[in-house]
Amino acid sequence: MTKPGIRDRHEIQLTDLTYSASAVGRINGIVTFVHRGAPGEAAHVEITEVKKRHLHARLHEIISPSPDRCPPPCVYFDAGCGGCQWQHINVDAQLDAKARVLIGALTRIGGLSSLPDITRHPAPQPLGYRNNIRLTVTAVRPQAEFGFMGQGSHDVLPIDRCEIALPAINRALPQVADLITTLRCFQVEEFTLRASVTTGEVVLILIFPKKVKPRLKFTDRDLQGYPAIHSIYIQSGERGTPVQIAGKRTLSETAGGLSFEIGPETFFQNNRAGLEQLIEIVRRCVRANPPNVAIDAHCGVGTFTLPVAQTAKAAFGLDLQAEAVALATANAADNNIANTNFRVGHLAKLGSVKADFVLLNPPRAGCWSEDLAALDRIAPRHLLYISCDPTTLARDLSKLKANYEVCSLDLVDLFPMTYHFETVVGLQRL
């Protein structure tokens, strides 16, 4: 049988969603990923890419729509905005698909079996939740325009609002446009907005090319003309350090009954309601087995270290970012939590410390192999692994399964309308 070629059209039955913007089915027995398809859908598709073992395609015509398909809540979704991937799927089906993706990754990549049932935590607020967005600037004159990259494209779709962003961010967007034009920021490439649910504060970070160091004449008094923006930073290059121009230095937020000060580039979960769910899961796991000594290996500003410290006798937080460690130390003091100690570093460099409990909350790339190896020396009886990527989670759990068994699985829909989600895995030493 001849393998399908680019621009060929075929009928396909889509069976599931994948960890991407695509649904999956088969054409002539070949796995085919269909951009923005829906499970249970029959469709005519056009092949866009031919790989050695699979195909990519786009929808040409839906023959019979999926029962899970729904009208997207955002006008920019059908126009090709890449900020979300699953707006065309109802939220219950999104959560079902995420659970299947998780189990598939843990069994196929992690080689795990006899897993506990997943405890699902639906998103309390599927829209208007995101407290952090980054947009690409496409024009400055005669007026500023900005938007998200298209899915699988370098083209930018201009937007004037984002349906998954907090209302405070959407209120700030027209003022950002005015500010960029007024300050004649002709070389600005991107900007980030971070907002607080608690205070409504919004931080703006203007991002310029690496070698550009603009000198903006802008004061706290000037900022009063932009009431939806509470502080401004400038940054040179993707990895540059944000430099404060005007306004408050940090962002204030509360979660889990605790208060946090957040820096312009320190990590903090982008969904406050989902973070509340995560903190409650952490507390549940720690209270079930109260530790003497706990280590948070990726502490950030103390988001999980402080809830752990409320039960543990002592809690240590580690992070590679000095600013995060300084803020975590201050946050512990502000919350009157005295049994914590924070330092710059990671598990592999910790030395001969022993602990009952270790919390892992790495970035999307997962844990460093040397940190996982350090767990043999630290020998905690209990681990809690919080992950935003099921594939790297499965990879790391495959390395831990010789010494630890999975006791609990929680799936938190921290990123509704996208294929991303958060997993919390409780493990006990064998």
C-alpha positions as CSV (number, residue, x, y, z in Angstrom):
1,M,0.0,0.0,0.0
2,T,1.4,3.4,-1.0
3,K,2.2,5.7,1.9
4,P,0.1,8.9,1.9
5,G,1.9,12.0,0.7
6,I,1.7,15.7,1.5
7,R,-1.6,17.3,0.4
8,D,-3.3,13.9,0.1
9,R,-6.7,13.9,1.6
10,H,-8.1,11.0,3.6
11,E,-11.0,10.1,5.8
12,I,-10.0,9.3,9.4
13,Q,-11.6,8.3,12.7
14,L,-10.0,10.2,15.6
15,T,-9.8,8.2,18.8
16,D,-8.0,10.4,21.4
17,L,-6.2,13.6,22.3
18,T,-2.4,13.6,22.6
19,Y,0.0,15.6,24.7
20,S,-0.1,18.3,22.0
21,A,-2.6,20.3,20.0
22,S,-3.6,17.2,18.1
23,A,-6.0,14.3,18.1
24,V,-4.8,11.0,16.9
25,G,-6.1,8.3,14.5
26,R,-4.8,6.1,11.7
27,I,-4.5,6.4,7.9
28,N,-3.7,3.2,6.1
29,G,-2.6,1.9,9.5
30,I,-0.2,4.8,10.0
31,V,-0.5,6.9,13.2
32,T,-1.7,10.3,12.2
33,F,-1.8,13.4,14.3
34,V,-4.6,15.9,13.3
35,H,-4.2,19.5,14.4
36,R,-7.2,20.6,16.6
37,G,-9.1,17.4,15.9
38,A,-11.4,15.9,18.7
39,P,-11.7,12.3,19.9
40,G,-14.7,10.4,18.5
41,E,-14.7,12.5,15.4
42,A,-14.9,11.4,11.8
43,A,-13.2,13.8,9.4
44,H,-11.6,14.4,6.0
45,V,-8.0,15.6,6.6
46,E,-5.2,16.8,4.5
47,I,-1.7,15.5,5.1
48,T,0.8,18.3,6.0
49,E,3.9,16.4,7.0
50,V,5.2,12.8,6.4
51,K,7.5,11.3,9.0
52,K,9.1,7.9,9.1
53,R,6.6,6.4,11.4
54,H,3.7,8.9,11.6
55,L,1.9,11.6,9.7
56,H,0.6,15.1,10.5
57,A,-2.6,16.5,9.1
58,R,-5.1,19.3,9.3
59,L,-8.8,19.2,9.3
60,H,-10.4,19.7,5.9
61,E,-14.0,18.8,6.7
62,I,-15.7,17.3,9.8
63,I,-18.0,14.5,8.7
64,S,-19.4,13.8,12.2
65,P,-18.3,16.1,15.1
66,S,-17.1,14.7,18.3
67,P,-19.6,14.8,21.2
68,D,-16.7,16.5,23.1
69,R,-16.3,19.4,20.6
70,C,-17.6,22.8,21.7
71,P,-17.5,26.4,20.5
72,P,-14.2,27.9,21.6
73,P,-14.7,30.8,24.1
74,C,-12.1,33.0,22.5
75,V,-12.4,34.6,19.1
76,Y,-8.7,34.3,18.4
77,F,-8.6,30.5,18.8
78,D,-10.1,29.7,15.4
79,A,-7.9,32.4,13.9
80,G,-4.8,30.3,14.8
81,C,-3.6,31.7,18.2
82,G,-1.2,29.3,19.8
83,G,-1.8,30.5,23.4
84,C,-4.3,27.7,23.9
85,Q,-4.7,24.3,22.2
86,W,-7.9,22.7,23.6
87,Q,-10.5,25.4,23.6
88,H,-12.6,23.3,21.1
89,I,-12.9,20.5,23.7
90,N,-15.2,20.7,26.7
91,V,-13.5,20.9,30.1
92,D,-14.6,17.5,31.3
93,A,-13.2,15.8,28.2
94,Q,-10.0,17.8,28.6
95,L,-9.6,16.4,32.1
96,D,-10.4,12.8,30.9
97,A,-7.7,13.2,28.2
98,K,-5.1,14.5,30.6
99,A,-5.7,11.5,32.8
100,R,-5.2,9.1,29.9
101,V,-2.0,11.0,28.8
102,L,-0.7,10.6,32.4
103,I,-1.3,6.9,32.6
104,G,0.1,6.4,29.1
105,A,3.3,8.2,30.0
106,L,3.8,6.4,33.3
107,T,3.2,3.0,31.9
108,R,4.9,3.4,28.5
109,I,7.9,5.7,29.4
110,G,8.1,5.0,33.1
111,G,7.5,1.2,32.9
112,L,5.3,1.5,36.0
113,S,2.5,-0.9,36.8
114,S,-0.1,-1.4,39.6
115,L,-0.6,2.3,39.8
116,P,-3.1,3.8,42.3
117,D,-6.2,5.5,41.0
118,I,-5.8,9.1,39.9
119,T,-7.4,11.6,42.1
120,R,-8.6,14.4,39.8
121,H,-8.9,18.0,40.7
122,P,-10.9,19.9,38.0
123,A,-10.1,23.5,37.4
124,P,-12.3,25.8,39.6
125,Q,-12.0,28.5,36.9
126,P,-11.4,27.3,33.3
127,L,-11.1,30.9,32.1
128,G,-9.6,34.1,33.5
129,Y,-7.1,32.3,35.7
130,R,-3.6,32.9,34.2
131,N,-1.5,35.3,36.2
132,N,1.5,35.4,33.8
133,I,1.6,35.9,30.0
134,R,4.3,36.8,27.5
135,L,3.4,38.5,24.3
136,T,5.4,39.2,21.1
137,V,5.4,42.8,19.9
138,T,4.8,43.0,16.1
139,A,4.6,46.8,15.7
140,V,5.2,50.0,17.6
141,R,4.2,52.6,15.0
142,P,1.7,54.1,14.4
143,Q,0.4,52.1,17.4
144,A,1.7,49.1,19.4
145,E,0.5,45.7,18.4
146,F,1.3,42.3,20.0
147,G,0.1,38.8,20.2
148,F,0.8,35.1,20.6
149,M,2.7,32.9,18.2
150,G,0.5,30.7,16.0
151,Q,0.4,27.0,16.8
152,G,3.5,25.4,15.1
153,S,4.3,28.7,13.4
154,H,6.5,31.8,13.8
155,D,3.7,34.0,12.7
156,V,2.2,36.2,15.4
157,L,-1.5,36.7,15.7
158,P,-2.3,40.2,17.2
159,I,-4.7,40.2,20.1
160,D,-6.2,42.8,22.4
161,R,-7.2,40.4,25.2
162,C,-6.6,36.8,26.4
163,E,-9.6,34.8,27.7
164,I,-7.5,32.7,30.0
165,A,-5.6,35.6,31.6
166,L,-6.7,37.4,34.8
167,P,-8.9,40.4,34.3
168,A,-6.2,42.6,35.7
169,I,-3.9,41.6,32.8
170,N,-6.5,42.3,30.2
171,R,-7.2,45.7,31.8
172,A,-3.4,46.4,31.6
173,L,-3.0,45.5,27.9
174,P,-4.3,48.8,26.3
175,Q,-2.2,50.7,28.8
176,V,0.9,48.7,27.8
177,A,0.2,49.5,24.1
178,D,0.0,53.2,25.0
179,L,3.1,53.1,27.2
180,I,5.2,51.4,24.5
181,T,4.1,54.0,21.9
182,T,4.6,57.0,24.3
183,L,8.0,55.9,25.4
184,R,9.0,55.2,21.7
185,C,10.2,51.7,22.6
186,F,10.9,50.9,19.0
187,Q,13.2,48.0,19.7
188,V,11.0,46.2,22.3
189,E,10.5,42.6,21.1
190,E,8.3,41.0,23.8
191,F,6.8,41.8,27.2
192,T,5.6,39.9,30.2
193,L,2.8,40.7,32.5
194,R,2.5,39.2,35.9
195,A,-0.5,39.8,38.2
196,S,-1.7,39.1,41.7
197,V,-5.2,37.8,42.4
198,T,-5.0,39.1,46.0
199,T,-4.0,42.7,45.3
200,G,-4.7,43.2,41.6
201,E,-1.1,44.4,41.2
202,V,0.4,44.0,37.7
203,V,4.1,44.0,36.8
204,L,5.3,44.8,33.3
205,I,8.6,43.6,32.0
206,L,9.7,45.0,28.6
207,I,12.1,42.7,26.8
208,F,14.6,44.1,24.3
209,P,17.3,42.5,22.2
210,K,20.3,41.2,24.0
211,K,22.6,44.1,23.2
212,V,20.1,46.8,23.6
213,K,20.1,48.6,27.0
214,P,17.4,51.3,26.8
215,R,17.5,54.3,29.1
216,L,13.8,55.1,29.7
217,K,13.0,58.4,31.4
218,F,10.1,57.1,33.5
219,T,9.4,57.7,37.2
220,D,6.9,56.6,39.8
221,R,5.0,59.8,39.1
222,D,4.8,58.9,35.4
223,L,3.5,55.5,36.4
224,Q,0.4,57.1,38.0
225,G,-0.8,57.8,34.4
226,Y,-1.1,54.0,33.9
227,P,-3.3,52.9,36.9
228,A,-3.6,49.3,35.6
229,I,0.3,48.8,35.8
230,H,2.0,48.9,39.2
231,S,5.6,48.4,38.3
232,I,7.8,48.4,35.2
233,Y,11.1,46.5,34.5
234,I,13.2,46.4,31.4
235,Q,15.2,43.3,30.3
236,S,17.9,42.9,27.7
237,G,17.8,39.5,26.1
238,E,15.8,36.4,26.8
239,R,18.0,35.5,29.8
240,G,18.8,39.0,30.9
241,T,18.1,40.3,34.5
242,P,15.1,42.5,34.8
243,V,16.0,46.1,35.9
244,Q,13.4,48.0,37.9
245,I,12.4,51.3,36.3
246,A,9.4,52.4,38.4
247,G,6.9,51.1,41.0
248,K,6.9,48.3,43.6
249,R,9.9,45.9,43.5
250,T,7.8,42.7,44.2
251,L,4.3,41.3,43.6
252,S,2.3,40.3,46.7
253,E,0.1,37.2,46.6
254,T,-1.6,34.9,49.1
255,A,-2.2,31.1,48.7
256,G,-3.0,28.4,51.2
257,G,-3.4,31.0,54.0
258,L,0.2,32.2,53.5
259,S,1.5,35.4,52.0
260,F,4.3,35.6,49.4
261,E,6.4,38.3,47.8
262,I,7.3,37.3,44.3
263,G,10.1,38.8,42.2
264,P,9.8,39.8,38.5
265,E,11.5,36.5,37.4
266,T,11.1,34.2,40.3
267,F,8.9,31.1,39.6
268,F,5.4,31.1,40.9
269,Q,2.5,28.9,39.7
270,N,0.5,30.7,37.1
271,N,-3.0,29.7,38.4
272,R,-3.7,30.8,42.0
273,A,-6.9,28.6,42.4
274,G,-4.9,25.6,41.1
275,L,-2.1,26.5,43.5
276,E,-4.5,26.3,46.4
277,Q,-5.3,22.8,45.3
278,L,-1.6,21.8,45.1
279,I,-0.9,23.3,48.5
280,E,-3.7,21.3,50.0
281,I,-2.4,18.1,48.4
282,V,1.1,18.8,49.8
283,R,-0.4,19.4,53.3
284,R,-2.4,16.1,53.1
285,C,0.6,14.1,52.2
286,V,2.9,15.7,54.9
287,R,0.3,15.3,57.6
288,A,-0.1,11.6,56.8
289,N,3.6,11.1,57.6
290,P,4.9,14.0,59.6
291,P,8.6,14.4,59.0
292,N,11.3,15.4,61.3
293,V,13.5,16.9,58.5
294,A,12.0,17.8,55.1
295,I,13.8,19.1,52.1
296,D,12.2,21.1,49.3
297,A,14.6,20.6,46.4
298,H,13.2,23.3,44.1
299,C,11.8,25.8,46.7
300,G,11.3,29.0,44.6
301,V,9.9,31.6,47.0
302,G,8.9,29.0,49.5
303,T,5.6,28.2,47.9
304,F,5.6,24.6,49.2
305,T,8.4,24.8,51.8
306,L,6.3,26.9,54.1
307,P,3.2,24.6,54.1
308,V,5.6,21.6,54.7
309,A,7.3,23.5,57.6
310,Q,4.0,23.9,59.3
311,T,4.0,20.1,60.0
312,A,7.7,19.2,59.9
313,K,10.1,19.8,62.7
314,A,12.5,21.4,60.3
315,A,12.4,22.2,56.6
316,F,15.2,23.1,54.2
317,G,14.7,24.9,50.9
318,L,17.1,24.7,47.9
319,D,17.0,26.8,44.7
320,L,19.6,27.8,42.1
321,Q,18.2,31.3,41.9
322,A,19.6,33.6,44.7
323,E,16.7,36.0,44.4
324,A,14.2,33.2,45.0
325,V,16.2,32.1,48.1
326,A,16.3,35.6,49.5
327,L,12.5,36.0,49.0
328,A,11.8,32.6,50.5
329,T,13.7,33.5,53.6
330,A,11.8,36.8,53.9
331,N,8.4,35.0,53.2
332,A,9.1,32.5,56.0
333,A,9.7,35.4,58.4
334,D,6.7,37.3,57.2
335,N,4.5,34.2,57.9
336,N,6.1,33.7,61.4
337,I,7.5,30.3,60.3
338,A,10.9,29.9,62.1
339,N,11.8,26.3,61.4
340,T,13.1,26.8,57.9
341,N,16.5,27.4,56.3
342,F,17.0,28.3,52.7
343,R,20.2,28.2,50.6
344,V,21.3,28.5,47.0
345,G,22.1,25.0,45.6
346,H,20.7,21.6,44.7
347,L,20.4,18.1,46.2
348,A,23.6,16.7,44.7
349,K,25.7,19.4,46.5
350,L,23.9,19.1,49.8
351,G,26.5,16.8,51.5
352,S,25.6,14.3,54.2
353,V,22.2,15.6,55.3
354,K,19.6,13.0,56.0
355,A,15.8,13.7,55.7
356,D,12.5,11.9,56.2
357,F,10.8,13.7,53.3
358,V,12.0,15.3,50.0
359,L,9.8,17.4,47.8
360,L,10.8,17.5,44.1
361,N,9.2,20.3,42.0
362,P,11.6,20.7,39.0
363,P,11.0,22.7,35.8
364,R,9.5,21.1,32.7
365,A,12.8,19.4,31.9
366,G,12.6,17.3,35.0
367,C,15.2,16.5,37.7
368,W,18.9,16.4,37.1
369,S,20.2,12.8,37.2
370,E,22.7,13.7,39.9
371,D,19.9,15.0,42.1
372,L,18.0,11.7,41.7
373,A,21.2,9.8,42.5
374,A,21.6,12.0,45.7
375,L,18.4,10.5,47.0
376,D,20.2,7.2,47.6
377,R,22.5,9.1,50.0
378,I,19.8,11.2,51.7
379,A,17.5,8.1,51.9
380,P,14.1,9.8,52.6
381,R,11.3,7.5,53.5
382,H,8.8,9.6,51.6
383,L,9.0,11.6,48.3
384,L,6.6,14.0,46.8
385,Y,7.2,14.8,43.1
386,I,5.2,17.7,41.6
387,S,5.5,17.8,37.8
388,C,4.2,19.9,35.0
389,D,5.4,17.4,32.3
390,P,4.2,13.8,32.3
391,T,7.0,12.6,30.0
392,T,9.9,13.9,32.1
393,L,8.0,12.8,35.2
394,A,7.7,9.2,33.8
395,R,11.4,9.3,32.9
396,D,12.4,10.3,36.4
397,L,10.1,7.8,38.1
398,S,11.6,5.0,36.0
399,K,14.9,5.8,37.7
400,L,13.3,5.9,41.2
401,K,11.2,2.7,40.9
402,A,14.0,0.4,42.1
403,N,13.8,2.1,45.5
404,Y,10.3,3.7,45.7
405,E,6.8,2.7,45.0
406,V,4.0,5.1,43.9
407,C,1.4,5.4,46.6
408,S,-0.7,8.3,45.4
409,L,-1.4,10.1,42.1
410,D,-3.1,13.5,42.0
411,L,-3.9,15.3,38.7
412,V,-4.5,19.1,39.0
413,D,-5.9,20.8,35.9
414,L,-3.7,23.9,36.5
415,F,-3.7,24.9,32.8
416,P,-7.3,24.5,31.4
417,M,-7.8,25.1,27.7
418,T,-4.3,23.8,27.1
419,Y,-2.8,20.2,27.0
420,H,-0.7,21.0,30.1
421,F,-1.4,19.8,33.6
422,E,0.2,19.3,37.0
423,T,0.8,15.9,38.6
424,V,1.6,15.2,42.3
425,V,3.1,11.8,42.9
426,G,3.5,10.4,46.4
427,L,6.2,7.8,46.8
428,Q,7.4,5.6,49.7
429,R,10.7,3.8,50.0
430,L,10.6,0.1,49.5
